[in-house]
Amino acid sequence: MALVRKGSRRIVVDGTVYRWRLRGRLTYFQGLTWSPCRFAVEHADTPGMTLVVTTDHLHPSNWIGREAGPVLPSSVAAAVQLALHMGWAPTAQGAAFHLDQSAGFAPWR
């Protein structure tokens, strides 16, 4: 399934153009800071398999008001490189590729 273009950002990793975005609406658990922030990445020209990355920090728009840093383009680029190394094929058709980087997530932070 392709990403919604509205709200997505362009990023170039190793000469390849991708688009990435955070979920438009928080999940209930993200809003209450019970689950970590996630973002999705896809190939910009030939969307195929979507990369879904689970981070180890809170969503910046959580309802509780707990401070959370923004998702930086450098973090997105690092996740893309790691996923490619782990076998993600962004132009191939198929189910989403999940990359879990939530080790160390503590909802009470």
C-alpha positions in Angstrom: 0.0 0.0 0.0 1.4 3.4 -1.0 2.0 6.2 1.4 -0.2 9.2 1.3 1.7 12.0 -0.4 0.3 14.7 1.8 2.6 15.2 4.8 5.4 13.0 3.4 8.9 14.1 3.2 11.6 13.4 0.6 14.9 11.9 1.6 17.9 10.7 -0.5 19.8 7.7 0.8 22.8 6.4 -1.1 21.6 8.2 -4.3 18.0 6.7 -4.1 15.0 8.9 -3.5 12.5 7.8 -0.8 9.5 9.3 0.8 8.7 9.0 4.5 6.1 10.2 7.0 4.7 9.8 10.5 1.2 8.5 10.9 -1.3 11.4 10.5 -3.4 10.5 13.5 -1.9 9.0 16.7 -3.0 5.6 17.8 -4.6 5.6 21.2 -1.6 3.9 22.7 0.8 6.4 21.2 -1.3 9.3 22.4 -1.1 8.0 26.0 2.7 7.3 25.5 2.2 3.6 26.0 3.7 2.7 22.6 6.6 4.2 20.6 6.6 6.3 17.6 6.5 4.7 14.1 7.2 6.0 10.6 6.9 4.6 7.2 9.2 4.8 4.2 8.8 3.9 0.5 10.6 4.3 -2.8 9.6 7.6 -4.3 9.4 6.6 -8.0 8.4 2.9 -7.8 6.5 2.3 -4.5 6.4 -1.4 -3.6 7.2 -2.8 -0.2 6.7 -0.3 2.5 9.2 -0.1 5.4 7.6 0.4 8.8 10.1 1.5 11.5 9.2 1.4 15.2 11.5 3.8 17.1 12.5 3.8 20.7 11.0 7.2 21.6 7.6 8.8 22.1 5.5 10.3 19.4 6.1 14.1 19.3 2.3 14.8 19.4 1.4 12.6 22.4 -1.6 13.8 24.4 0.1 13.6 27.8 2.5 16.4 27.0 5.6 14.3 27.6 8.6 15.8 25.8 9.7 13.8 22.8 12.3 14.7 20.2 11.4 14.9 16.6 12.1 12.2 14.1 15.3 13.4 12.3 16.1 12.7 8.7 19.4 11.2 9.8 17.5 8.6 11.9 15.3 7.9 8.8 18.4 7.5 6.6 20.0 5.1 9.1 16.9 3.0 9.4 16.7 2.8 5.6 20.3 1.7 5.3 19.8 -0.9 8.0 16.6 -2.2 6.4 18.3 -2.5 3.0 21.1 -4.5 4.7 18.5 -6.8 6.3 16.8 -7.5 3.0 14.2 -4.9 2.4 13.5 -4.6 -1.3 11.7 -1.2 -1.7 10.6 -1.7 -5.3 9.4 -5.3 -4.9 5.7 -6.0 -4.3 4.8 -7.6 -1.0 3.8 -7.1 2.6 5.3 -4.3 4.7 8.8 -4.8 6.0 8.9 -4.2 9.7 12.1 -2.8 11.4 11.8 -2.8 15.2 14.2 -0.4 16.9 12.2 0.0 20.1 14.7 -1.8 22.4 14.9 0.4 25.4 11.5 2.1 25.0 10.2 3.1 28.4 6.7 4.6 28.4 7.2 6.2 31.8 10.1 8.4 30.6 
